[in-house]
Amino acid sequence: MILDSIKYCSITLLTLALLACKAGNSNVVHDMESLRAAIKSAVPGDEIIMANGTWENAEIRFVGTGREDAPITLRAEENGKVILSGQSNLRLSGEYLVVSGLVFKRGYTPTSAVIEYRTSSKDLAHHCRVTNCVIDDYSNPERFDVDSWVLIFGKNNRFDHNSLIDKRNLGVTLAVRLKGEENQENGHIIDYNYFGPRQNLGANGGETIRIGTSHYSLSYSNTVVSNNYFDRCDGEHEIISNKSCGNIYRDNVFDQCRGTLTMRHGHYTLVENNYLLGRGKPNTGGIRVINKNQTVRNNYLSEITGYRFRGALVVMNGVPNSPLNRYGQVVDSKIENNILVDCDHIQLCAGSDTERSAVPVGTSISGNLILSKTNLNPFTIYDDVSGIKLENNIINDDAEVPFKTGFKFEKYEVESTGDGLKVPTKKLLKRAGLDLPRLPVEKVDVGADYYTKDWERVEFRSGELIAVPPGTNTILEAYNNSNAGDVLVLENGGEYPFTKHMEVRHTVTIRTKSGEKARISSEKESFFRIVNGGSLELDNLLLDGYMSPDMAGNSVVSTSKYSMNQNYKLFVRDCDIRNLDVNHSFNFLKVFKNTFADTIRLENSSFKNITGAVLHIAEETEDIGRYNVEHVQIADCRFEQVQGAVAFIYRGGTDESTFGPIVSLEGNKFNECGMGVRNKVGASVKFHGVQNLSVENCSWTDSAPLNIYLTNGEPITLIKDCVFERSGSIEYNRAEFERENIEIIN
Ligand code: CA
């Protein structure tokens, strides 16, 4: 009895103590039904706790009205232990709601967003916050099905300390939407988030953040994007696409991002104290200025390599009386007190053409400190720059500057700081009146605190060596027991026939140790099929088509027939490819639509007696700027009796959102190539819409011509030291490319 009262007493005391520190009820829910009931009955100050575990196909509608001093909270029982998978999403509307600790992975949203700050077009979120949540590879498997991960509507919302990692399908990662006054002048805050790696989409629509759309671009959003860390966001040209007025981008870090902070539409943007670290990675970009009253000040940029629209600093030409969706003239904008160290390109009046003819006016570039050893001639001027006032800038004394005034010359003096930045010496900073650069935020300060930020792609040869004895399907058996990055090592001269195709699901290398090549053959229509997640390296092998089925359209390597939302790599080194001739149209590589290769590299290999093409990479034919491969590198290869085109690479349309394809051919020999009656390409190699092409030290004999079709985007094309003997030479649609030392022998 006494004991019971003591127990009763202590429970009462505990309850009182809990009530004292919490205004509302805490309610642990275990299923969707009780979650819905808890949301329905929640009052200000309540906390709804989702039980740890996997919630499959959970579409959460979090509707409620909290108070500033007593929000309604929806949270994970333990941060990171509530997994929303399958077809899950979260929509919220009302006021003063907080969501925290949830992880979306292993699935994708059935709607157009994973997290959306509204439950209908009329029911919006205001003063709501999503924090400490994760969306990790919650990507639609259909590469070009569009969705966003976060759509912010309403006003005065915050999105902070979240991790958004590895979005791989079409659609901006996070967008602020401005449709209607109820979504404008919104004062949203997007801060301390980790925007993790986003692979190259190979199309427009791979932005990481977009605020507004061209339609509402003259409206004010007044969103602040601050203290975020953008890590390898490579989706497309625009990491950030600003498309409304009055936004602030401050104290963010962009680490090795292949794209730019673009003031695409809208005026009165402030871009301040952001750190853009290219680390010398190709195509890393900076800050691009378009429109009126833009301010770019106190930013730090280092080792940014991008050119054209991806330069470190780009001031665009506009379109006179531009329609909303084109380019506004740069007017009354300021670029001041920025530090650029070893950045390759500064572009003024970029994009100048007959349409974009309105040059910048009332604009100043002042007080900037520019030090560059990587390019001693960093400025490119495309039009009349008299509307840009240059004052008090400092540049290294060995650099060339295309202006008479506005620059002081100082010695290039750069040192490293504790956090790994390359900075001008204190003496130079003092002369420029600038503070010592210091990262405004680091990886450890951002994102969900319980979730990893060590995202790495598995590289070839990063795993174990696995010896594979000769025999039927032994490679397939070894592969099925391998891990990503492993190397399958074949015996010299061994025979390795396949009776099934090898489905390449993870990164693998297949090689013969140095010396006599092992031979791989197949009874199936393709030897290797790269499916989502796979990458393949073939080294020192004989790939022989003599066992292939007697049917048209075989291939040695093919991609999946279905959409692949993971980019792949294919490397071929020191291989002999023979006898792809059992029937017509036998290709070495066959790719399908909705697939994308980061890199295809053929090196020191020989391709002989092939009835189809070697690389036919031309499946995106809608002409909307999509394509199937970013980098193609062919070096020191010999092609003989290839009836189709050795390479046909196609990117159609006039979209300017992407960089590739980027193609190089060096030291190759083409003999009797492209001459088959079924070769519809009509060339031995054909490049349509390639953005950066170099062909050097190659020779053609008794072959079809080299055909180039230049499209928009000022493609860079160089053809040098090439010999065409009894072959068609170079065919082209426009003569705007560099040719040097081309020999034609009839
Ligand atoms: Ca874009």
Boltz pocket constraint, residues with backbone or C-beta under 6 A from the ligand:
constraints:
  - pocket:
      binder: B
      contacts: [[A, 204], [A, 205], [A, 206], [A, 207], [A, 236], [A, 238], [A, 241], [A, 657]]
      max_distance: 6.0
